Amino acid sequence: MGIIALGYIGIRSDKMSDWHDFASGLLAMQAMDVSKAARTFRMDDQRQRLFVVDEPGPVLAAMGWEVADKSDLDHFGARVEAAGCAVRRGSRALADQRFVEELITFEDPDGNSVELFFNPMRASEPFVPGRPISGFRTGALGMGHAVLHAIRIEALLPFYRDVLGFHVTDYGLTPYPLYFFHVNNRHHSFAMVGSGQIGFHHFMVEFCNLDDVGQGYDLAQLQEGRVAYTLGRHTNDYMTSFYAHSPSGFFVENGWGGRQIDPATWEPHETFAGPSFWGHERLYLPEEPRARLRQMRLDAAANGIRAPAVVDCPWLYGQLAG
């Protein structure tokens, strides 16, 4: 019983052509349904992992979270309503658009669109990536992860932790508050950053091969202004990644080698080393905040802070974690 994975992300944008090139080119997703008003993309055998629709409204059209049992929709619907948020049962037409059997929809306390769904549709044809890659790390781990801005993180935290049952993996309070949550073995499928803003910060896709990330990084550097964070490695989930500016302005993290945890034994804790061991220079930031984050990386290096060596082999780490 419960929410088990991030199933899909939906985006509102009038830049359909740009999104088609970005998702199928840099992100290597497979473009499926193509029309003037919508685009859908695959990453694996699931019929839809990303969709882009040309309609008015906030940039984030939906965060789609998969539940284990159909009864979970009623269970969480009642909890969300008790928390003061209106819940709507998805119509048959909406379920068909999302390629799921059934779903409910609601907004979190900050107005972000959330969908809980049961039984996603599988594609009958093999996945064909938009550029040559070794595939994505999805399956039971879900699509990847999604991250929201928060004006007051302490106000948004109880909704996802206590109402939706997301589990805190770890958190950092400097230079700004960051909370990471797991719903399966992936270190985090959801996070929130106390940026003082509201809306969508980024989503992450994890490639199966580090070279797929490196080749994507080469492609991104050919496009002026596309790279938002340089190549680097995170301190908590050990992901090696770079971040790209999406056509809608938020970021997309292109990663490899992410950490898996055992939810049954994991203990949430505060982290102090900063977001990254090295790299991840925030090219979009003014110099002062960039320098502050850079100094945290230099301090981590000077203190010899590194990921455990076993994580250099994600396959072996997965076998040991399992």
ZIJOCOR-V757513 format. One record per residue. RES is the residue in one letter. SS is DSSP state (hx for helix, st for strand, lp for the rest). Layout:
[[RES/SS] [RES/SS]]
//
This chain:
[[M/lp] [G/lp] [I/st] [I/st] [A/st] [L/st] [G/st] [Y/st] [I/st] [G/st] [I/st] [R/st] [S/lp] [D/lp] [K/lp] [M/hx] [S/hx] [D/hx] [W/hx] [H/hx] [D/hx] [F/hx] [A/hx] [S/hx] [G/hx] [L/hx] [L/lp] [A/lp] [M/lp] [Q/st] [A/st] [M/st] [D/st] [V/st] [S/lp] [K/lp] [A/lp] [A/st] [R/st] [T/st] [F/st] [R/st] [M/lp] [D/lp] [D/lp] [Q/st] [R/lp] [Q/lp] [R/lp] [L/st] [F/st] [V/st] [V/st] [D/lp] [E/lp] [P/lp] [G/lp] [P/lp] [V/lp] [L/st] [A/st] [A/st] [M/st] [G/st] [W/st] [E/st] [V/st] [A/lp] [D/lp] [K/lp] [S/hx] [D/hx] [L/hx] [D/hx] [H/hx] [F/hx] [G/hx] [A/hx] [R/hx] [V/hx] [E/hx] [A/hx] [A/lp] [G/lp] [C/lp] [A/lp] [V/st] [R/st] [R/st] [G/lp] [S/lp] [R/hx] [A/hx] [L/hx] [A/hx] [D/hx] [Q/hx] [R/hx] [F/lp] [V/st] [E/st] [E/st] [L/st] [I/st] [T/st] [F/st] [E/st] [D/lp] [P/lp] [D/lp] [G/lp] [N/lp] [S/st] [V/st] [E/st] [L/st] [F/st] [F/st] [N/st] [P/st] [M/lp] [R/st] [A/lp] [S/lp] [E/lp] [P/lp] [F/lp] [V/lp] [P/lp] [G/lp] [R/lp] [P/lp] [I/lp] [S/lp] [G/lp] [F/st] [R/lp] [T/lp] [G/hx] [A/hx] [L/hx] [G/lp] [M/lp] [G/lp] [H/st] [A/st] [V/st] [L/st] [H/st] [A/lp] [I/lp] [R/lp] [I/hx] [E/hx] [A/hx] [L/hx] [L/hx] [P/hx] [F/hx] [Y/hx] [R/hx] [D/hx] [V/hx] [L/lp] [G/lp] [F/lp] [H/st] [V/st] [T/st] [D/st] [Y/st] [G/st] [L/lp] [T/lp] [P/lp] [Y/lp] [P/lp] [L/st] [Y/st] [F/st] [F/st] [H/st] [V/lp] [N/lp] [N/lp] [R/st] [H/lp] [H/lp] [S/lp] [F/st] [A/st] [M/st] [V/st] [G/lp] [S/lp] [G/lp] [Q/lp] [I/lp] [G/st] [F/st] [H/st] [H/st] [F/st] [M/st] [V/st] [E/st] [F/st] [C/lp] [N/lp] [L/hx] [D/hx] [D/hx] [V/hx] [G/hx] [Q/hx] [G/hx] [Y/hx] [D/hx] [L/hx] [A/hx] [Q/hx] [L/lp] [Q/lp] [E/lp] [G/lp] [R/lp] [V/st] [A/st] [Y/st] [T/st] [L/st] [G/st] [R/st] [H/st] [T/lp] [N/lp] [D/lp] [Y/lp] [M/lp] [T/st] [S/st] [F/st] [Y/st] [A/st] [H/st] [S/lp] [P/lp] [S/lp] [G/lp] [F/lp] [F/st] [V/st] [E/st] [N/st] [G/st] [W/st] [G/lp] [G/lp] [R/lp] [Q/st] [I/lp] [D/lp] [P/lp] [A/lp] [T/lp] [W/lp] [E/lp] [P/lp] [H/st] [E/st] [T/lp] [F/lp] [A/lp] [G/lp] [P/lp] [S/st] [F/st] [W/st] [G/st] [H/lp] [E/lp] [R/st] [L/lp] [Y/lp] [L/lp] [P/lp] [E/hx] [E/hx] [P/hx] [R/hx] [A/hx] [R/hx] [L/hx] [R/hx] [Q/hx] [M/hx] [R/hx] [L/hx] [D/hx] [A/hx] [A/hx] [A/hx] [N/lp] [G/lp] [I/lp] [R/lp] [A/lp] [P/lp] [A/hx] [V/hx] [V/hx] [D/hx] [C/lp] [P/hx] [W/hx] [L/hx] [Y/hx] [G/hx] [Q/hx] [L/hx] [A/hx] [G/lp]]
//
